[in-house]
Amino acid sequence: MTIRNMFDLTDEVALVTGGAGAIGSVVAKGLAGFGAHVVVADVDLNGAEEVAHQIESLDRRAMALKVDVSKQEDVHEMAHSVKNSFGRIDILFNNAGIMRRISAEELPLAEWERVIQVNLTGIFLVAQAVAVTAMIPQKAGKIINTSSMQAFVGRKRGAAYTASKSGVVGLTKVLANDWGPHNIRVNSLAPSNLDTPMTAPMLNDPERRQMALSRTPLGRLGQPEDLVGAVVFLASRASNYVTGQTLLVEGGRSVE
């Protein structure tokens, strides 16, 4: 097998949650570019359908599904729909997430609970449903959870978000342990300083934007495209002996 073939995803079935968003849509199309058929799942069905149409233009099969990952019934229906339509699920990019930037002393319980429900409980529910429905029976699979560099730092006004993303790092290790015997690899990504609509409220502030740039050795903000290579690596045969790990994709921000 050549090195190039190790990254080939031809005819594998990928499920991307948060697939209508800035990161999810780019990664979904990136996976299709390496040969995968892709299911685009998002609470925004119209956005998911648009991404699915773009994937079909790459001569790959695609399907759009509406799902709220914090609702177990939605998640179970999604997993069974994908399995019934495609016969298997080889790759899960477990990416749906939200952010609330509120100081800890002012953070309402309802906002805390919503962030945890989507960013942590949702990650668990989707991983569990996909593993039980498809990956454990087929004795193979790659799961890539989206964490954040904020799992390792305590940035202001990020109590719920940081707690949820720290939980994803720990959960990833546990799932790797539980499902390793089923030939399922579970890893996570920890991006930072990505220029997306989610980070716009912070990065649109010139002072904060300049601070982010000054603390990033590569000297630029990241783009969603910067995650595609990392996801493809973790989804492909090239990473067959990698599990339980969190890969930081943050321009060197953490090395200072």
Backbone bond lengths (Angstrom), bond angles and torsions (degrees), N, CA, C in turn:
res aa  C-N    CA-C-N  psi(-1)  N-CA   C-N-CA  omega(-1)  CA-C   N-CA-C  phi
1 M - - - 1.465 - - 1.533 109.84 -
2 T 1.316 117.28 129.99 1.453 121.07 178.72 1.524 110.30 -78.74
3 I 1.323 115.38 162.57 1.463 120.32 177.08 1.525 110.16 -58.88
4 R 1.327 117.09 -41.77 1.464 120.77 179.74 1.533 110.90 -59.22
5 N 1.332 116.39 -42.03 1.458 120.04 -178.23 1.522 112.68 -67.28
6 M 1.315 117.17 -23.64 1.465 120.31 179.53 1.523 111.72 -64.86
7 F 1.323 116.33 -21.92 1.471 120.38 -178.95 1.533 111.92 -101.88
8 D 1.306 116.37 3.39 1.459 120.90 -177.53 1.528 110.60 -74.64
9 L 1.328 117.15 126.83 1.468 122.51 179.72 1.527 111.86 -112.79
10 T 1.317 117.19 20.47 1.461 121.03 -173.90 1.528 112.00 -54.12
11 D 1.338 114.29 124.70 1.469 124.90 176.57 1.520 114.12 67.84
12 E 1.329 118.61 8.43 1.457 119.22 170.23 1.527 108.51 -77.06
13 V 1.324 116.30 155.46 1.464 122.10 -176.75 1.520 108.79 -107.30
14 A 1.330 115.61 120.12 1.463 121.78 -178.83 1.521 110.00 -113.41
15 L 1.314 116.21 138.20 1.455 123.49 173.23 1.516 108.20 -112.97
16 V 1.335 116.38 126.25 1.466 121.84 -178.89 1.521 108.30 -120.32
17 T 1.329 116.97 115.62 1.462 119.84 174.05 1.527 108.87 -90.86
18 G 1.330 115.59 154.71 1.459 118.50 -170.37 1.508 110.50 64.10
19 G 1.337 115.85 29.21 1.461 121.37 -170.23 1.507 115.70 -73.38
20 A 1.337 117.65 -11.72 1.460 120.07 176.86 1.518 112.21 -91.27
21 G 1.330 117.28 -8.95 1.452 121.11 -176.87 1.515 113.28 -80.68
22 A 1.322 115.10 179.54 1.462 120.73 -175.21 1.522 111.79 -60.82
23 I 1.318 117.11 -45.63 1.463 120.63 -179.62 1.525 110.60 -77.98
24 G 1.320 116.62 -49.96 1.456 120.47 -175.38 1.512 113.82 -59.39
25 S 1.329 116.88 -40.40 1.468 119.41 -177.86 1.523 111.24 -67.64
26 V 1.315 116.84 -41.26 1.467 120.44 -179.88 1.529 110.72 -67.26
27 V 1.332 116.57 -43.39 1.461 119.81 179.69 1.525 110.75 -67.16
28 A 1.333 117.94 -39.40 1.465 120.69 178.05 1.519 110.77 -57.89
29 K 1.323 116.56 -45.56 1.462 120.25 178.91 1.530 110.93 -69.85
30 G 1.322 116.86 -32.44 1.459 119.99 176.28 1.517 112.13 -64.92
31 L 1.321 117.17 -42.52 1.466 121.10 177.25 1.525 110.46 -62.67
32 A 1.335 115.66 -41.17 1.472 119.35 176.96 1.517 110.99 -63.04
33 G 1.331 116.61 -36.89 1.455 120.30 178.73 1.522 113.31 -62.81
34 F 1.338 116.36 -24.79 1.463 120.84 176.31 1.525 111.91 -95.34
35 G 1.342 116.29 9.46 1.459 120.35 170.39 1.506 117.02 109.70
36 A 1.334 118.75 -4.60 1.465 120.16 -175.49 1.529 111.83 -79.36
37 H 1.325 115.83 149.36 1.455 122.10 163.88 1.531 106.15 -84.55
38 V 1.336 117.32 141.54 1.463 119.15 -168.40 1.525 111.57 -130.76
39 V 1.333 115.09 132.20 1.459 122.44 170.15 1.518 107.52 -101.14
40 V 1.328 115.32 123.60 1.465 122.15 -177.27 1.521 107.73 -103.09
41 A 1.317 117.25 112.54 1.460 122.11 -177.55 1.521 109.89 -114.81
42 D 1.321 116.23 134.11 1.462 120.12 -178.48 1.521 108.48 -163.23
43 V 1.324 116.36 156.33 1.460 120.16 172.84 1.524 110.51 -67.11
44 D 1.331 116.36 -22.69 1.472 123.40 176.96 1.528 108.55 -94.51
45 L 1.326 116.63 93.55 1.465 120.46 -175.64 1.516 111.84 -66.17
46 N 1.325 117.84 -40.00 1.467 119.78 179.68 1.524 111.10 -60.30
47 G 1.323 116.21 -43.29 1.460 119.91 177.83 1.515 112.00 -64.54
48 A 1.336 116.40 -39.90 1.460 120.44 179.12 1.524 110.66 -64.76
49 E 1.325 116.81 -39.41 1.473 120.10 179.55 1.522 111.13 -65.37
50 E 1.326 117.54 -36.84 1.461 120.55 178.89 1.532 110.27 -64.64
51 V 1.325 116.92 -43.33 1.459 120.21 178.17 1.528 110.49 -64.61
52 A 1.329 116.73 -40.58 1.462 120.50 178.88 1.526 111.20 -61.49
53 H 1.337 117.42 -40.17 1.471 120.71 177.43 1.529 110.71 -62.23
54 Q 1.321 116.43 -39.78 1.463 119.98 179.14 1.531 110.96 -65.55
55 I 1.317 116.66 -36.09 1.469 120.44 178.24 1.526 110.43 -68.04
56 E 1.319 116.66 -40.19 1.464 120.10 178.46 1.524 111.39 -61.67
57 S 1.336 116.78 -29.37 1.466 119.75 177.84 1.521 111.52 -69.12
58 L 1.348 116.85 -14.54 1.464 122.06 175.87 1.528 111.16 -90.75
59 D 1.331 115.82 9.38 1.464 122.67 179.41 1.519 111.89 66.88
60 R 1.323 115.70 35.04 1.460 122.58 174.10 1.518 108.14 -118.62
61 R 1.321 116.72 149.41 1.462 119.77 173.73 1.523 109.63 -71.03
62 A 1.327 116.28 145.70 1.458 120.52 179.57 1.517 109.41 -148.50
63 M 1.324 115.11 154.86 1.457 121.53 176.02 1.516 108.15 -147.13
64 A 1.327 116.54 142.72 1.459 121.69 177.30 1.518 109.11 -109.46
65 L 1.322 116.36 137.39 1.458 121.80 178.57 1.522 109.90 -133.34
66 K 1.310 116.14 141.85 1.465 121.42 174.16 1.529 107.93 -91.42
67 V 1.316 117.19 126.01 1.461 120.59 -179.08 1.525 110.04 -150.83
68 D 1.315 115.12 138.79 1.462 123.04 167.98 1.518 105.22 -104.39
69 V 1.329 117.18 109.26 1.465 120.19 -171.69 1.517 112.80 -67.71
70 S 1.323 118.14 -13.16 1.462 120.26 178.33 1.523 112.09 -83.00
71 K 1.334 117.16 -5.73 1.464 121.67 -179.15 1.523 109.75 -108.22
72 Q 1.319 115.59 116.86 1.461 120.04 -173.60 1.525 112.47 -60.77
73 E 1.343 116.78 -37.50 1.462 118.47 -179.08 1.527 111.08 -65.90
74 D 1.345 117.58 -38.62 1.465 121.12 175.77 1.528 110.67 -60.45
75 V 1.318 115.13 -44.89 1.460 120.64 -175.62 1.522 111.11 -66.33
76 H 1.317 117.01 -43.56 1.467 119.92 178.83 1.520 110.81 -63.00
77 E 1.331 116.47 -42.77 1.465 119.88 178.96 1.525 110.84 -62.53
78 M 1.334 116.89 -40.52 1.457 120.93 177.92 1.519 111.55 -60.84
79 A 1.324 117.22 -48.89 1.464 120.58 -177.68 1.529 111.24 -60.80
80 H 1.323 116.45 -42.82 1.467 119.50 -179.47 1.531 111.35 -70.32
81 S 1.334 117.58 -35.43 1.465 120.35 177.49 1.517 111.34 -62.23
82 V 1.327 116.11 -43.43 1.469 119.96 179.48 1.518 110.29 -65.52
83 K 1.332 116.63 -46.40 1.471 120.34 -179.26 1.532 110.57 -61.43
84 N 1.333 116.51 -43.13 1.468 119.81 -178.59 1.528 112.29 -67.57
85 S 1.337 116.44 -34.31 1.465 120.45 -176.34 1.517 113.14 -82.52
86 F 1.347 117.24 -34.94 1.465 121.05 -173.08 1.534 113.33 -115.07
87 G 1.334 116.64 -12.29 1.459 119.66 177.62 1.508 115.95 87.54
88 R 1.346 117.37 -16.67 1.457 121.25 -177.96 1.523 109.42 -166.50
89 I 1.311 117.35 168.82 1.471 123.40 171.12 1.527 106.11 -134.77
90 D 1.318 116.55 112.88 1.462 121.39 -177.71 1.519 113.10 -93.30
91 I 1.329 116.18 -32.52 1.471 121.94 -172.95 1.514 108.80 -134.38
92 L 1.320 116.67 133.12 1.463 121.85 171.12 1.522 108.54 -121.94
93 F 1.333 115.93 117.57 1.465 120.03 168.63 1.525 105.75 -99.29
94 N 1.323 115.38 100.14 1.462 124.94 -169.42 1.528 107.66 -90.02
95 N 1.320 116.16 85.52 1.460 120.64 -158.53 1.527 115.26 -120.10
96 A 1.325 119.54 -12.75 1.465 120.27 -175.58 1.531 110.51 -60.03
97 G 1.323 115.83 135.98 1.461 119.31 -179.88 1.510 111.91 -167.26
98 I 1.334 114.86 160.82 1.462 121.97 177.90 1.523 108.62 -135.08
99 M 1.323 115.52 163.86 1.465 121.11 178.22 1.523 109.47 -134.05
100 R 1.320 115.96 139.03 1.456 122.45 171.71 1.516 107.49 -128.54
101 R 1.334 117.37 121.11 1.460 121.07 -179.11 1.530 108.75 -104.28
102 I 1.328 114.76 94.59 1.466 122.48 -178.10 1.524 107.29 -138.55
103 S 1.318 117.58 136.80 1.460 120.11 179.89 1.527 110.00 -61.69
104 A 1.322 116.26 148.81 1.461 121.30 -172.71 1.524 112.56 -58.23
105 E 1.336 117.08 -37.01 1.471 118.61 -177.45 1.524 112.99 -72.81
106 E 1.333 116.58 -16.41 1.467 120.29 -178.51 1.533 112.79 -109.64
107 L 1.325 117.34 -1.05 1.462 121.22 -174.28 1.526 111.14 -71.03
108 P 1.335 118.19 114.51 1.470 119.82 178.40 1.526 110.51 -68.76
109 L 1.321 115.64 148.33 1.451 120.23 179.47 1.533 111.32 -57.99
110 A 1.327 116.69 -38.47 1.468 119.75 -179.25 1.523 111.35 -61.66
111 E 1.339 117.68 -38.15 1.465 120.78 178.76 1.528 110.84 -70.59
112 W 1.335 116.25 -41.93 1.473 120.11 175.42 1.525 109.97 -56.07
113 E 1.323 116.67 -49.81 1.462 120.96 -176.13 1.517 112.22 -64.78
114 R 1.338 118.11 -37.58 1.455 120.54 -179.76 1.520 111.21 -65.28
115 V 1.342 117.45 -43.02 1.462 120.42 179.17 1.528 110.73 -63.57
116 I 1.321 116.59 -44.49 1.460 120.33 179.36 1.528 110.52 -64.11
117 Q 1.327 116.97 -40.81 1.470 121.14 -178.94 1.523 111.83 -61.13
118 V 1.332 116.63 -43.04 1.469 119.89 -178.44 1.526 111.09 -79.72
119 N 1.319 116.96 -51.15 1.467 121.03 -168.95 1.525 114.61 -78.52
120 L 1.326 117.28 -26.13 1.466 119.88 -177.54 1.528 111.62 -117.27
121 T 1.338 116.23 -56.42 1.466 118.76 177.70 1.521 110.11 -60.49
122 G 1.327 117.52 -41.06 1.461 121.06 178.92 1.516 112.38 -61.53
123 I 1.325 116.91 -42.35 1.465 120.67 176.90 1.526 110.26 -58.99
124 F 1.334 116.08 -44.79 1.459 120.08 179.67 1.524 111.89 -64.77
125 L 1.337 116.84 -47.96 1.460 120.28 -177.00 1.525 111.55 -60.12
126 V 1.329 116.73 -43.88 1.464 120.24 -179.01 1.524 110.49 -66.92
127 A 1.323 117.12 -46.31 1.467 119.83 179.41 1.524 110.89 -60.15
128 Q 1.317 116.82 -44.83 1.462 120.91 -179.42 1.530 111.33 -61.86
129 A 1.336 116.12 -47.09 1.463 119.64 -177.96 1.520 111.78 -63.87
130 V 1.321 116.78 -42.45 1.470 120.11 -179.82 1.526 110.79 -67.63
131 A 1.324 116.33 -40.89 1.467 119.32 179.40 1.523 111.13 -63.84
132 V 1.322 116.85 -48.01 1.464 120.67 -176.54 1.529 111.36 -68.72
133 T 1.337 116.39 -41.54 1.464 120.81 -175.76 1.520 112.81 -74.37
134 A 1.321 117.33 -37.22 1.463 119.57 -170.98 1.519 114.78 -130.19
135 M 1.322 118.19 -53.63 1.463 119.43 -166.74 1.517 113.73 -71.75
136 I 1.319 118.90 -39.40 1.461 119.75 178.26 1.529 110.62 -67.15
137 P 1.346 119.15 -46.48 1.472 118.38 176.52 1.523 114.12 -60.18
138 Q 1.349 117.10 -36.35 1.470 118.62 -178.50 1.529 112.36 -87.55
139 K 1.353 115.44 -5.21 1.468 122.87 177.39 1.523 112.82 57.75
140 A 1.331 115.74 41.62 1.465 120.62 177.34 1.519 109.29 -170.95
141 G 1.325 115.40 150.48 1.455 119.30 174.48 1.516 111.39 166.42
142 K 1.321 114.75 157.26 1.459 122.58 175.52 1.522 108.09 -125.56
143 I 1.335 116.69 124.34 1.460 122.62 177.03 1.519 108.44 -116.96
144 I 1.322 115.53 127.20 1.465 121.35 176.70 1.520 107.70 -121.22
145 N 1.324 116.70 110.78 1.459 122.37 178.84 1.520 110.28 -91.55
146 T 1.326 117.13 145.04 1.458 120.11 177.04 1.521 110.09 -94.59
147 S 1.318 115.41 114.38 1.458 122.20 172.09 1.537 107.15 -104.02
148 S 1.303 118.00 -142.22 1.465 122.81 -179.73 1.513 108.52 -167.08
149 M 1.323 116.60 154.22 1.452 118.72 172.71 1.521 110.94 -61.34
150 Q 1.327 116.31 -21.61 1.467 119.29 178.07 1.523 111.92 -66.76
151 A 1.326 117.75 -10.02 1.460 120.05 171.95 1.521 111.35 -66.20
152 F 1.340 116.93 -20.20 1.459 121.62 -174.40 1.524 113.30 -111.27
153 V 1.322 117.62 -3.45 1.456 121.37 179.11 1.529 108.47 -132.74
154 G 1.307 116.70 168.75 1.463 120.33 -177.91 1.509 111.86 -118.75
155 R 1.305 116.30 65.21 1.463 119.31 -177.80 1.529 111.00 -65.18
156 K 1.313 114.43 146.52 1.459 120.28 -178.49 1.528 111.06 -59.30
157 R 1.323 116.20 147.60 1.456 124.80 173.83 1.527 112.10 63.27
158 G 1.325 115.94 28.67 1.457 118.77 -178.58 1.514 113.82 -129.29
159 A 1.333 117.96 30.97 1.470 120.27 -172.86 1.524 112.18 -57.17
160 A 1.318 117.10 -53.08 1.464 119.83 -176.45 1.522 111.00 -68.90
161 Y 1.320 116.60 -43.21 1.468 120.63 -177.69 1.525 110.38 -63.74
162 T 1.327 117.26 -47.80 1.459 120.88 -178.99 1.523 110.68 -64.28
163 A 1.329 117.04 -41.44 1.466 119.74 178.19 1.526 110.66 -61.22
164 S 1.331 116.62 -42.94 1.464 119.68 -178.98 1.525 111.42 -65.86
165 K 1.326 117.06 -43.21 1.462 119.96 -177.14 1.531 111.96 -73.33
166 S 1.338 117.53 -30.37 1.468 119.96 172.33 1.515 109.41 -64.89
167 G 1.330 115.85 -40.01 1.458 119.99 177.30 1.509 112.56 -60.98
168 V 1.339 117.31 -35.99 1.473 120.55 179.14 1.526 110.57 -63.41
169 V 1.328 117.49 -38.93 1.467 120.63 179.10 1.522 110.29 -61.79
170 G 1.337 116.38 -47.15 1.461 119.47 179.33 1.512 112.34 -66.71
171 L 1.334 116.86 -42.32 1.456 121.15 179.30 1.526 110.95 -60.99
172 T 1.320 116.69 -39.81 1.467 121.09 178.97 1.525 110.76 -57.67
173 K 1.315 117.15 -42.31 1.468 120.42 179.52 1.525 111.47 -64.64
174 V 1.336 116.21 -42.16 1.461 119.98 -179.22 1.533 110.97 -65.41
175 L 1.329 116.49 -45.56 1.466 119.76 -179.59 1.524 111.30 -63.93
176 A 1.328 116.80 -36.70 1.463 120.03 176.29 1.523 110.60 -61.08
177 N 1.326 116.16 -39.17 1.462 120.91 178.02 1.519 111.79 -68.98
178 D 1.334 116.27 -46.71 1.463 120.90 -176.49 1.528 111.94 -66.01
179 W 1.324 116.68 -38.41 1.461 120.15 -169.55 1.517 114.08 -106.63
180 G 1.322 117.23 -1.55 1.457 119.49 175.14 1.522 112.99 -54.91
181 P 1.348 118.81 -41.60 1.460 119.81 178.77 1.533 113.69 -61.83
182 H 1.329 116.79 -17.60 1.471 121.22 177.06 1.528 112.15 -95.45
183 N 1.342 116.73 10.98 1.463 121.98 179.01 1.525 111.96 66.45
184 I 1.330 115.84 31.11 1.465 121.64 176.94 1.522 107.91 -106.28
185 R 1.339 115.88 124.10 1.465 120.65 176.86 1.521 108.48 -98.40
186 V 1.327 116.51 132.78 1.460 121.91 -178.16 1.525 108.39 -125.87
187 N 1.324 116.46 118.67 1.456 122.25 178.66 1.522 109.36 -134.76
188 S 1.316 116.19 172.77 1.467 119.11 177.20 1.525 110.50 -138.06
189 L 1.318 114.56 158.47 1.460 122.80 174.28 1.520 109.24 -108.75
190 A 1.312 116.18 143.42 1.460 121.31 176.34 1.528 108.54 -125.67
191 P 1.333 117.59 85.14 1.470 120.14 177.98 1.524 111.39 -81.09
192 S 1.311 115.22 165.72 1.462 121.26 174.28 1.522 109.22 -158.15
193 N 1.325 114.38 157.25 1.467 121.51 177.18 1.524 112.14 55.96
194 L 1.328 116.92 34.61 1.460 119.76 174.65 1.513 109.43 -83.53
195 D 1.305 115.97 137.49 1.470 122.18 -178.98 1.526 108.07 -87.91
196 T 1.327 116.52 90.07 1.465 122.79 -177.62 1.527 109.58 -134.51
197 P 1.325 117.94 166.97 1.469 119.52 176.43 1.527 113.45 -57.01
198 M 1.343 117.81 -30.96 1.462 119.72 -179.98 1.523 111.89 -66.47
199 T 1.335 116.52 -35.77 1.466 119.88 -178.39 1.531 112.54 -92.74
200 A 1.323 117.20 -4.53 1.465 120.61 -175.71 1.523 113.75 -56.17
201 P 1.345 120.25 -41.59 1.466 118.90 -179.78 1.525 113.45 -56.20
202 M 1.334 117.00 -30.94 1.462 120.71 177.87 1.530 110.93 -86.91
203 L 1.326 117.02 -49.77 1.459 120.41 -171.89 1.521 113.46 -76.56
204 N 1.326 118.03 -13.63 1.464 120.16 175.01 1.525 112.12 -75.72
205 D 1.307 116.56 -13.65 1.468 121.56 173.47 1.531 107.34 -78.16
206 P 1.340 118.71 115.07 1.477 120.63 -174.81 1.522 113.44 -54.59
207 E 1.325 117.15 -37.90 1.463 119.92 -178.47 1.529 110.77 -67.47
208 R 1.318 115.99 -45.07 1.466 119.67 179.40 1.525 111.43 -67.49
209 R 1.328 115.50 -37.67 1.464 118.93 178.73 1.525 110.35 -62.80
210 Q 1.321 116.94 -44.17 1.450 120.47 179.78 1.523 111.27 -66.09
211 M 1.327 116.83 -36.21 1.462 120.26 177.42 1.527 110.69 -63.86
212 A 1.345 115.81 -42.81 1.465 119.68 178.36 1.527 110.72 -61.75
213 L 1.325 116.28 -43.03 1.464 120.33 179.71 1.528 111.28 -64.82
214 S 1.318 116.84 -41.38 1.465 120.40 -176.45 1.525 111.93 -68.22
215 R 1.319 116.75 -23.69 1.466 120.87 -178.85 1.528 112.80 -96.89
216 T 1.321 117.05 5.17 1.456 121.42 -179.05 1.521 109.63 -110.33
217 P 1.327 119.30 111.34 1.462 121.41 -176.33 1.521 114.30 -53.03
218 L 1.332 118.73 -34.18 1.457 119.71 179.57 1.525 112.63 -75.80
219 G 1.311 117.66 -8.78 1.459 121.47 170.34 1.515 115.99 73.39
220 R 1.323 117.93 19.14 1.464 120.75 177.25 1.512 109.92 -149.61
221 L 1.314 116.46 160.84 1.451 120.99 172.36 1.522 109.38 -77.14
222 G 1.313 116.09 152.13 1.449 120.40 177.46 1.514 111.52 -80.17
223 Q 1.313 115.86 157.15 1.456 123.56 174.86 1.530 108.43 -117.20
224 P 1.331 118.68 155.38 1.464 119.81 178.22 1.528 112.52 -52.88
225 E 1.324 117.48 -33.23 1.470 121.17 178.94 1.533 111.57 -59.45
226 D 1.329 117.48 -25.30 1.454 120.22 -179.60 1.525 112.95 -68.11
227 L 1.331 118.05 -13.97 1.458 121.41 179.43 1.525 113.19 -91.13
228 V 1.333 116.86 -16.00 1.463 119.49 -172.47 1.527 111.27 -60.66
229 G 1.310 118.01 -47.94 1.457 120.95 -178.12 1.522 111.92 -60.33
230 A 1.338 116.74 -40.90 1.463 120.66 179.67 1.522 110.81 -64.80
231 V 1.335 116.77 -42.20 1.463 119.75 179.95 1.525 110.47 -66.90
232 V 1.323 117.20 -44.39 1.463 120.12 179.54 1.531 110.42 -60.71
233 F 1.319 117.61 -41.85 1.461 120.76 177.04 1.528 110.82 -57.68
234 L 1.339 116.58 -49.44 1.466 120.45 -177.06 1.523 112.42 -72.03
235 A 1.344 117.23 -20.51 1.465 121.19 178.99 1.522 112.65 -88.75
236 S 1.306 117.64 -13.24 1.469 121.42 -169.46 1.520 112.50 -104.54
237 R 1.327 115.31 175.92 1.464 120.97 177.75 1.524 111.76 -65.67
238 A 1.335 117.10 -18.28 1.460 120.22 -179.29 1.525 112.28 -62.30
239 S 1.330 117.21 -21.67 1.469 120.61 -178.00 1.525 112.31 -112.01
240 N 1.316 117.81 26.11 1.469 120.65 -174.45 1.527 114.25 -61.00
241 Y 1.326 118.32 -20.14 1.466 119.97 179.37 1.530 111.09 -110.46
242 V 1.322 115.94 25.71 1.466 122.06 178.91 1.522 108.29 -119.30
243 T 1.319 117.81 120.44 1.458 120.51 175.56 1.526 109.95 -154.97
244 G 1.328 115.13 150.43 1.459 121.55 179.90 1.515 114.47 77.16
245 Q 1.322 117.42 11.79 1.460 121.56 -174.32 1.526 111.75 -104.22
246 T 1.333 115.05 156.63 1.462 121.84 173.19 1.519 108.30 -118.33
247 L 1.326 115.68 119.72 1.456 122.48 -178.41 1.520 109.63 -98.15
248 L 1.326 116.48 117.72 1.460 121.11 178.63 1.526 109.44 -80.95
249 V 1.320 115.38 129.31 1.469 122.28 177.05 1.518 105.78 -126.03
250 E 1.343 115.63 87.86 1.463 118.75 -167.36 1.529 113.00 -149.96
251 G 1.336 116.36 23.41 1.455 119.68 174.16 1.520 114.96 65.08
252 G 1.351 116.87 17.12 1.464 120.30 -178.85 1.502 114.35 88.62
253 R 1.322 117.04 8.53 1.479 121.78 -176.61 1.517 112.55 -53.93
254 S 1.331 117.95 -32.74 1.466 121.33 -173.35 1.522 113.73 -84.56
255 V 1.326 118.94 -4.48 1.464 119.74 -173.09 1.516 112.70 -90.66
256 E 1.327 117.41 -6.37 1.474 118.01 -177.04 1.520 110.91 -68.13
